[in-house]
Amino acid sequence: MKKTFIMLHIAVILAGFTGVFGKLISLNEYTLTLYRTLFSFLFLALIVWIRRPHFRYPAGNIWQMSRAGLLIATHWVFFYASIKYSNVSVGVVCYCLTSFFTAFLAPMVNKKPFNITELLLSALTLAGIGLIFHFDTSFRTGIVLGVISSFLASLYTIFNERLVKLYDAGVINMYQMLAGSVALAVLLPVYLNFFPSDKIVPGITDTLYLLLLSLFCTVGLYVLVAEVLKKISAFTVNLSFNLEPVYSILLAMVLFNESRQLNISFYGGLLIIIISVILQAGLSQRKTSAAGRAQVS
């Protein structure tokens, strides 16, 4: 279990760079996501070809994986739109609401009773978010887009939790990225009709950033998360990702000089978020240990 939590934290660190790349890349949110899914698919297809896992499934099984891919692609569009319309801090702080949505959505999707502990920990996380970031009315559009993004991310994690127990993690992500890139490519003319952009093809610098984003913050990140979801619940994963804004905000302060200061409010909110993550990790580990003892007995 300790190794699993280490993998989870590495994934969170990689996720911390996602928002930064969204700011560095000059493409709009839609084309950025299109290239991210396309490059990620190519990397994953190469990995699957080298590893040779079983990847030929009936159309129904492939559709299950592809459907989750459409969710994650749409989530990215809204996530990067949130950053483009506001800043990195707004986008990543709104992403913390993923665990809040998961606490409500997971029981409804999986037809299980609500977990009071998870609801309380979500409330604790919200308190931390409120201290870290005081929402500015000038960022209203970015905030709305960020909330929609976190809602979609929650649904993706819930559905992906089922998939990782049935299929290879690399194969799942390959089909997801393929579905996302195909859907985005087909709908590109429609999107550009409503939101015109002068730049569709990335330059050399943007291409380099996109390759790094795809290889490390997509392929590496989501394969790690898929492996983690085999042993840890979707709620715990999403709650742990509440640490992502800490890394992203610090990077944004250094790279983009965003108006963000490490004041008492920041440290207070950071402490609350860390406490919520530690509490959930401890509860999850105790639950796993208790289950193991029950099986032995």
DRENGU-658330 format. One record per atom (N, C-alpha, C): residue in one letter; x, z, y negated. Coordinates in steps of 0.05 Angstrom, whole numbers, plus 5000, padded with zeros to 4 digits. Each point is the difference from the previous one (the first is absolute). Layout:
BEGIN
AXZY...
END
This chain:
BEGIN
M501650005024M498450004976M501750004975K502350145001K501850014977K501049714993K500749855020K500949724996K497849844987T497650045008T497749854989T499750064970F500350254992F499750074972F502349904983I502449975013I502349884986I499449714995M499049865020M499249724997M497949974978L498150184999L497949994980L501250034972H501950184997H501250044973H501749764991I501449875019I501449764994I498149784990A497749995013A498049804992A499050064971V499750264994V499150084973V502149924979I502550045006I502249924982I499949704995L499749845021L499849714997L497649934983A497850145004A497649944985A500450064970G501850194994G500650074973G501149764984F501249815013F501149774987F498049784996T497750025013T498049785000T499049954971G499350224986G499049974973G502149894981V502550085005V502349914983V500349705003F499949895024F500149725004F497749854987G497650135000G497749884987G500449964971K501650184988K500649984971K502349804995L501949995018L502349834997L499349705003I498249955019I499349725006I498149904979S500649774988S498549894977S497449855008L499649965026L497549865009L497650184995N497649884999N497650174998N499450135026E498150185000E499550175024E499249845024Y498649784996Y499049845023Y502249845013T501549854984T502249845012T502250185011L500450234987L502050195011L499250085028T497550075003T499050095027T500149775020L499449764991L500149765017L502849975012Y502050004983Y502849975009Y500950245017R499150234993R500750245015R499049985029T497549925003T498849985027T501349775015L500649784986L501249765013L502850075010F501750114983F502750065008F500150225021S498150194998S499950215021S499249885027F498149815000F499349875025F502449865012L501649864984L502349855011L502050205012F500550224986F501950205011F498950125026L497450065001L498850125024L499949805023A499549754994A499949795021A502849985013L502150024984L502749995010L500550255018I499150234991I500450245016I498649995026V497549905000V498449975024V501349805019W501049784989W501349805016W502550115014I501550184986I502450125012I499350215021R498050164993R499350225019R498349915023R498549794996R498349885021R497950205011P498550144983P497950175010P497649825007H498050115014H497649855005H498449964974F499549754993F498649954975F497749805002R499549905024R497849815004R497550165009Y498150014982Y497550155005Y497649824996P497750085011P497549854994P499450004970A498449824991A499449974972A498850254988G498450145016G498750254990G502150214993N502050035017N502250204995N501649924975I500649744998I501549914977I498450044974W497449965002W498350054976W500050294992Q500150185019Q500250294993Q502550064983M502249885008M502550044985M499949864973S498949755000S499949844976S498150134979R497950125009R498150134981R501450224984A501750165014A501550204986A502049884981G501149765007G501849864983G498749914974L497449925001L498649934976L499650244982L499650235012L499850254985L502550074985I502349995014I502550074987I500849804979A499449745004A500649804980A498450054974T497450065004T498350054977T500950264986H500750205015H501150254989H502449944982W501849835009W502449934984W499349864975V498149825001V499149864976V499150204978F498350185008F499050204982F502250204991F501850075018F502250184994F501849884978Y500849755005Y501849874980Y498549934974A497449955002A498549964976A499950264983S499850225014S500050264986S502650044985I502249935013I502650024987I500349814977K499149755004K500349804979K498350064975Y497650125005Y498250074978Y500650274987S501850155012S500750264989S503050045003N500950165019N502850035006N500450115028V502450035009V500650095027V498850285005S500250184981S499050275003S497150015006V498449844985V497149995005V499449905028G501249785007G499549885027G500650195023V502350134999V500850165023V498550275000V499350104976V498550265000V497249955011C498749784993C497449935010C500149975031Y502349915010Y500349965029Y499750275015C500650224986C499750265013C497250065009L498149864988L497250045007L499349905028T501949875013T499649895027T499350235019S501450224999S499450235018S497350114994F499250004975F497450104992F497849835012F500349744999F498049825012F500050025030T502450035012T500250025029T498550245011A500250234985A498750245009A496949965002F498949824984F497249945001F499349775018L501749794999L499349755015L500650025030A502350125007A500850015028A497850135018P498850234993P497950115017P497649815002M499349864978M497749825001M500649765018V502449884997V500749775016V500350075030N501350235005N500450085028N497750175011K498050044984K497650155008K500850285011K501550144983K500850285006K499250184977P499850265005P499350184979P502250024979F499350074975F502050044979F501850235006N502549974993N502050225004N500350144973I499150264999I500050154976I502950034989T501950045019T502850034992T501049754985E499349775011E500949754988E498849974972L497450074997L498749984975L501350194979L500750245009L501350194982L502849904991L501549895020L502649904993L499849764982S497949845002S499649784982S499550104972A498450214998A499550124974A502650114988L501750115016L502650114991L501749774989T499949775014T501549774992T499049894973L497350004997L498949914975L500850174977A500250265005A501050194979A502849934992G501749945020G502849924994G500149754984I498449805008I499949754985I499250044971G498050174996G499150064973G502150114983L501850175011L502150124985L502349804994I500649835020I502249814997I499349794979F497649915000F499349784982F497450054985H500250004974H497650044983H499049724993F497749935011F499049724998F499549934970D501149774992D499749904973D497849795000T498350014979T497849804999T501049724997S502449964990S501149734996S500749875027F500150175021F500649905027F497649985017R497649994988R497550025015R499749785021T500749754992T499849785020T501950045023G502550084994G501950055021G499250225019I498750214989I499150225016I497749925019V498149844990V497849905016V501149835023L501849824994L501249835021L501650175020G501350214990G501550175018G498250165019V497750094990V498150155017V499049815022I499349754993I499049815020I502249955021S502549984990S502349965018S500350225020S499750254991S500350235018S497850015021F497649924991F497749995019F500549805022L501149774994L500649795020L502350095018A502050134988A502250105016A499150215020S498150164993S498950205018S498649875024L498449794994L498649865022L502149865018Y502149894989Y502049875016Y501350195019T500850244990T501350195017T498250105023I497550044994I498150095020I499749805022F499749744993F499749795020F502649955015N502250034986N502649955012N500750225020E498950244996E500550225018E499049935028R497849855001R498949925026R501849785013L500949814984L501449775010L502750085012V501450194988V502750075009V500050135028K497750095008K499750125027K499549795021L499549754991L499449795019L502149785001Y501349954978Y501849774998Y502850084990D501949825003D502750044989D499950004970A501550184987A499950034971A500949754986G502249875010G500949754987G498049785003V498749985022V498049795005V497650044981I499150254998I497850064982I500649914972N502350084990N500749934972N500549704996M501049875021M500349714998M497449864996Y498050075016Y497349874997Y498750084974Q500550254991Q498950094975Q501149854976M502649965000M501349854978M499249715001L499749895024L499249725002L497249964989A498150185007A497349994991A499950034969G501650194990G500050054972G501149764984S502149885009S501249774986S498249765001V498849955023V498149775002V497650034982A498850245000A497650054983A500749984971L502350114992L500849994972L500749714991A501249855018A500749724994A497549834996V498050045017V497549854999V498550064974L500050264992L498550084976L501649994974L502549915002L501749994976L498849834978P499049755005P498849854979P497650144986V498550145016V497750154988V501050224982Y502050155009Y501150224984Y501249894974L501549795002L501349884976L498049884980N497749935011N497949894982N498950224982F499850255011F499150224984F502250154985F502450005012F502350144988F502449805000P500049824981P502249804999P502750134997S502049865011S502850104998S501949764997D501950034982D501949794995D502249995021K500250215015K502250025020K498950055028I500349805017I499050035028I502450015020V502049844994V502349995018V502250204990P500950185017P502050204990P502749884995G501550114980G502749924995G501950135019I502649974995I502050115019I499950305000T499850134977T499950294998T497550115014D497749884993D497550095012D500049965031T501249785009T500249955029T501750225013L502250084988L501650215011L498550265002Y498550074978Y498450245000Y497849995022L498849765003L497949975019L501050035029L502449905005L501350025027L500550305006L501150144980L500650295004L497450155004L498049944984L497450135002L498749955027S500249755010S498849935025S501450135024L502749994999L501650095023L499950305003F500550144978F500350305001F497450144995C498649924978C497650154992C497449905013T500249795017T497749915014T500550015030V501849845010V500649995029V501050285009G502150094988G501150265008G498050234996L498750004977L498150214994L497650015019Y498749775005Y497650005015Y500550025030V502349915010V500750055028V500450305004L501450134981L500450295002L497350155000V498249924982V497450134998V498449965026A500249765010A498549945025A501050185023E502650045001E501150175021E499250294996V500050094974V499350274993V497150065007L498249804996L497150035005L499450045030K501949955017K499650055029K500050305006K501250164982K500250295005K498950174978I499549884976I499050154977I497549864990S498050164991S497549894991S500249844974A498149834995A499949844975A500050184976F498550225001F499850184977F502850124993T501450095020T502750114996T501949804988V499949755010V501749794990V499349954970N497549974994N499249944972N500750244982L499750245010L500750234984L502950014994S501749945020S502950004996S500849794980F498549784999F500749794981F499350084971N498950244996N499750104973N502650064987L502250015016L502750044988L501149744989E498749775007E501049744990E500149994969P497950104986P500249984970P502450154988V500950215013V502250154990V502549824998Y500549855022Y502349825000Y499649774981S497649885000S499449774983S500250074970I498950234993I500050084972I502850054990L501650135016L502850054993L501549744996L499649815019L501349744998L499049844975A497450024995A498949864977A501150124974M500550264999M501150124976M502849904995V501549965021V502849914997V500149704994L498449845014L500349714998L498449884977F497650124994F498249884981F499550174975N501250234999N499750184978N497150064993E498450045022E497250064996E499750284987S497950024984S499650254985S499150225020R502050115014R499450205020R502150214999Q499350254997Q501950214997Q499750215022L502250115008L500050215021L499550274987N497550044992N499450264988N498950205020I499050224990I499050215018I497649895016S498449844987S497649885014S500949835024F502249844996F501049835021F500950175024Y501750204994Y501050175022Y497850155014G498050094985G497750145011G498449825019G499449754991G498649825017G501649925024L502649954996L501749935023L500150225021L500150254991L500050235018L497450015016I497849964987I497450015014I499849785021I500949764993I499949785020I501850055024I502450114994I501950065022I498850225018I498750204988I498750215016I497949895018S498349814989S497949895016S501149845023V502249864996V501349845021V501150195022I501450214991I501250195019I497850145017L497850084986L497950135015L498749825021Q499549754992Q498849815019Q501949945023A502649974994A502049955021A500150235019G500050254989G500150245017G497550025018L497749954988L497550015015L499949795022S501049764994S500149785019S501850075024Q502450134993Q501950075021Q498950225018R498650194988R498850225015R497849895019K498449814989K497949885016K501249855024T502249864995T501349855022T501250185021S501250224991S501250205018S497950145017A497750064987A497850135014A498949815022A499849754993A499049805019A501949975024G502650014994G502049985021G499950245018R499750244989R499850245017R497549995017A497849894988A497549995016A500349815024Q501449784996Q500449815022Q501750135022V502150154992V501850135019V498550205017S498350164986S498550205014S497849885017
END
